[in-house]
């Protein structure tokens, strides 16, 4: 079994879509990024890559490469999963936390879990997404952006 953890954060900007966990969330601002800015999927990709000893998302999908400009982060996640499968690795479970003062995310959590379970190729019961605030402290608490953290457990097919 291999454990990995990931973290990502992006600031808000007007006239951008807010994408979290592969889901378009209604909000007056979105996140600034080279890709679609999905901090949850970015943290998840880093956790997956880290568990496999494959570096980080920036190494595989650099923000200097125009191929990834505005890309749907689910595409990045699927590519990461392809790399893991080639190495005989599967996701045992994934646990993630979104840190955001706004918007309220509880109504969207189950849909995020369904999307992520499909892309990870694991049972829905093995994917957990939580949301919390920073009680108005720090950049997320002031409503300047969103952060996310992820922990994953991978299993090796031949272990």
Kinemage of the C-alpha trace (Angstrom):
@kinemage 1
@onewidth
@group {chain A} dominant
@subgroup {mainchain}
@vectorlist {calphas} color= white
{ca unk a 1} P 0.000 0.000 0.000
{ca unk a 2} L 1.204 3.479 -0.870
{ca unk a 3} L 0.044 6.711 0.780
{ca unk a 4} L 0.156 10.140 -0.853
{ca unk a 5} L -0.963 13.611 0.132
{ca unk a 6} L -1.591 16.708 -1.950
{ca unk a 7} L -2.469 20.363 -1.484
{ca unk a 8} L -3.430 23.193 -3.818
{ca unk a 9} L -4.739 26.753 -3.536
{ca unk a 10} L -5.901 29.388 -6.009
{ca unk a 11} L -7.220 32.909 -5.664
{ca unk a 12} L -10.596 34.139 -6.866
{ca unk a 13} L -11.120 36.340 -9.925
{ca unk a 14} L -14.286 37.720 -11.491
{ca unk a 15} L -15.618 36.389 -14.783
{ca unk a 16} L -14.247 32.879 -14.243
{ca unk a 17} L -16.188 29.662 -13.739
{ca unk a 18} L -15.790 27.972 -10.367
{ca unk a 19} L -14.958 24.312 -10.950
{ca unk a 20} L -14.491 22.030 -7.921
{ca unk a 21} L -14.292 18.259 -8.049
{ca unk a 22} L -15.148 18.391 -11.739
{ca unk a 23} L -18.400 20.207 -10.987
{ca unk a 24} L -19.387 23.699 -12.142
{ca unk a 25} L -20.410 25.505 -8.931
{ca unk a 26} L -22.625 28.615 -9.158
{ca unk a 27} L -20.609 31.548 -7.753
{ca unk a 28} L -19.844 35.115 -8.741
{ca unk a 29} L -16.108 34.324 -9.032
{ca unk a 30} L -13.908 31.503 -10.242
{ca unk a 31} L -10.313 30.553 -9.583
{ca unk a 32} L -7.261 31.894 -11.420
{ca unk a 33} L -5.116 29.144 -12.912
{ca unk a 34} L -3.441 27.987 -16.108
{ca unk a 35} L -6.011 25.164 -16.288
{ca unk a 36} L -9.653 25.363 -15.168
{ca unk a 37} L -8.410 25.980 -11.585
{ca unk a 38} L -10.027 22.936 -9.954
{ca unk a 39} L -8.046 22.961 -6.681
{ca unk a 40} L -9.680 19.750 -5.477
{ca unk a 41} L -8.621 17.725 -8.496
{ca unk a 42} L -5.167 19.344 -8.455
{ca unk a 43} L -4.658 18.311 -4.821
{ca unk a 44} L -5.943 14.832 -5.679
{ca unk a 45} L -3.543 14.520 -8.638
{ca unk a 46} L -0.630 15.535 -6.399
{ca unk a 47} L -1.639 12.937 -3.807
{ca unk a 48} L -1.888 10.211 -6.458
{ca unk a 49} L 1.410 11.137 -8.080
{ca unk a 50} L 3.109 11.406 -4.694
{ca unk a 51} L 1.921 7.990 -3.568
{ca unk a 52} L 3.339 6.497 -6.771
{ca unk a 53} L 6.629 8.390 -6.413
{ca unk a 54} L 5.981 10.246 -9.672
{ca unk a 55} L 6.563 13.848 -8.612
{ca unk a 56} L 3.790 16.418 -8.786
{ca unk a 57} L 1.178 17.865 -11.100
{ca unk a 58} L 3.422 20.774 -12.139
{ca unk a 59} L 6.062 18.353 -13.390
{ca unk a 60} L 3.598 16.402 -15.540
{ca unk a 61} L 1.401 19.309 -16.662
{ca unk a 62} L 3.521 22.505 -16.471
{ca unk a 63} L 1.814 25.891 -16.546
{ca unk a 64} L 4.334 26.943 -19.204
{ca unk a 65} L 2.876 24.456 -21.699
{ca unk a 66} L 0.034 25.854 -23.819
{ca unk a 67} L -1.375 22.326 -24.239
{ca unk a 68} L -2.739 22.684 -20.700
{ca unk a 69} L -4.081 26.251 -20.967
{ca unk a 70} L -7.694 26.179 -19.758
{ca unk a 71} L -7.734 22.371 -19.730
{ca unk a 72} L -10.455 20.506 -17.856
{ca unk a 73} L -8.720 19.141 -14.749
{ca unk a 74} L -10.634 15.888 -15.095
{ca unk a 75} L -8.530 15.224 -18.202
{ca unk a 76} L -5.405 15.655 -16.083
{ca unk a 77} L -6.813 13.297 -13.442
{ca unk a 78} L -7.595 10.660 -16.069
{ca unk a 79} L -4.043 10.930 -17.433
{ca unk a 80} L -2.639 10.484 -13.927
{ca unk a 81} L -4.846 7.430 -13.464
{ca unk a 82} L -3.614 6.002 -16.783
{ca unk a 83} L -0.024 6.337 -15.509
{ca unk a 84} L -0.928 4.599 -12.260
{ca unk a 85} L -2.706 1.735 -14.015
{ca unk a 86} L 0.350 1.237 -16.269
{ca unk a 87} L 2.323 0.678 -13.050
{ca unk a 88} L -0.221 -1.773 -11.643
{ca unk a 89} L -1.603 0.703 -9.085
{ca unk a 90} L -5.242 1.218 -8.138
{ca unk a 91} L -6.960 3.580 -5.751
{ca unk a 92} L -8.029 1.961 -2.502
{ca unk a 93} L -9.537 5.181 -1.151
{ca unk a 94} L -9.300 8.966 -1.363
{ca unk a 95} L -10.161 11.512 1.324
{ca unk a 96} L -10.253 15.219 0.456
{ca unk a 97} L -11.016 18.526 2.153
{ca unk a 98} L -11.997 21.784 0.467
{ca unk a 99} L -11.183 24.900 2.491
{ca unk a 100} L -13.479 27.770 1.478
{ca unk a 101} L -15.382 30.473 3.301
{ca unk a 102} L -17.641 30.781 0.287
{ca unk a 103} L -19.608 29.432 -1.494
{ca unk a 104} L -21.409 26.867 0.634
{ca unk a 105} L -20.452 23.496 -0.785
{ca unk a 106} L -22.559 20.967 1.136
{ca unk a 107} L -25.200 20.716 -1.645
{ca unk a 108} L -22.481 19.739 -4.160
{ca unk a 109} L -20.422 17.204 -2.211
{ca unk a 110} L -22.242 14.031 -3.293
{ca unk a 111} L -22.033 14.985 -6.991
{ca unk a 112} L -18.299 15.666 -6.602
{ca unk a 113} L -17.814 12.237 -5.018
{ca unk a 114} L -19.647 10.543 -7.901
{ca unk a 115} L -17.533 12.349 -10.512
{ca unk a 116} L -14.270 11.596 -8.734
{ca unk a 117} L -15.106 7.935 -8.075
{ca unk a 118} L -15.799 7.477 -11.793
{ca unk a 119} L -12.488 9.073 -12.793
{ca unk a 120} L -10.549 7.186 -10.099
{ca unk a 121} L -12.137 3.884 -11.121
{ca unk a 122} L -13.144 2.980 -7.596
{ca unk a 123} L -16.329 2.481 -5.622
{ca unk a 124} L -18.211 5.582 -4.549
{ca unk a 125} L -17.891 4.450 -0.915
{ca unk a 126} L -14.080 4.801 -1.262
{ca unk a 127} L -14.224 8.524 -2.104
{ca unk a 128} L -14.842 11.154 0.554
{ca unk a 129} L -15.026 14.928 0.091
{ca unk a 130} L -15.468 17.329 2.977
{ca unk a 131} L -15.720 21.118 3.081
{ca unk a 132} L -14.719 23.450 5.885
{ca unk a 133} L -14.157 27.133 6.476
{ca unk a 134} L -11.275 28.913 8.183
{ca unk a 135} L -13.666 30.890 10.411
{ca unk a 136} L -12.794 34.087 8.510
{ca unk a 137} L -9.032 33.650 9.080
{ca unk a 138} L -6.388 33.653 6.346
{ca unk a 139} L -6.850 34.080 2.605
{ca unk a 140} L -9.666 31.517 2.358
{ca unk a 141} L -11.417 32.997 5.379
{ca unk a 142} L -11.290 36.458 3.834
{ca unk a 143} L -12.909 35.043 0.689
{ca unk a 144} L -9.804 35.599 -1.462
{ca unk a 145} L -9.611 32.032 -2.747
{ca unk a 146} L -10.011 28.340 -2.100
{ca unk a 147} L -7.607 25.612 -0.998
{ca unk a 148} L -7.891 21.840 -0.994
{ca unk a 149} L -6.041 18.904 0.548
{ca unk a 150} L -6.141 15.231 -0.423
{ca unk a 151} L -4.883 11.937 0.968
{ca unk a 152} L -4.962 8.713 -1.035
{ca unk a 153} L -4.120 5.088 -0.468
{ca unk a 154} L -3.006 3.103 -3.516
{ca unk a 155} L -2.694 -0.644 -3.757
{ca unk a 156} L -0.266 -2.576 -5.933
{ca unk a 157} L -1.746 -5.333 -8.071
{ca unk a 158} L 1.196 -7.667 -7.399
{ca unk a 159} L 1.676 -6.898 -3.703
